[in-house]
């Protein structure tokens, strides 16, 4: 009974403190993904620089924290908050991945969000093809 109480307390503290995951770094598209007829051209809006996913599940403050982390990561990749535009904000289904305590986890159900962006300043270095990650 005591171990059940400790497990419950640990889970409650994790939920309240927002230990439900951090946003991974944005994926910067490679030329192979964005060129005409390239690998991702059917799903990547023309002229986009990259994308970032986050989990839209959990308590409201956790979701806001992850969304804020996503926008901060975009600003860092584009070298400034005023140096990017949002091309789209879509549901990514279960593709959103978060990092909890150094372990990568999937977002439950269809709660994943994907933000596609375009840097208006210097383009960041591509992340590489998705199959290489």
HELIX and SHEET records of a PDB file:
HELIX    1   1 UNK A    2  UNK A   17  1                                  16    
HELIX    2   2 UNK A   31  UNK A   34  1                                   4    
HELIX    3   3 UNK A   60  UNK A   77  1                                  18    
HELIX    4   4 UNK A  130  UNK A  132  5                                   3    
SHEET    1   A 3 UNK A  22  UNK A  23  0                                        
SHEET    2   A 3 UNK A  97  UNK A 100 -1                                        
SHEET    3   A 3 UNK A 103  UNK A 106 -1                                        
SHEET    1   B 4 UNK A  27  UNK A  28  0                                        
SHEET    2   B 4 UNK A  50  UNK A  55 -1                                        
SHEET    3   B 4 UNK A 112  UNK A 119 -1                                        
SHEET    4   B 4 UNK A  84  UNK A  93 -1                                        
END                                                                             
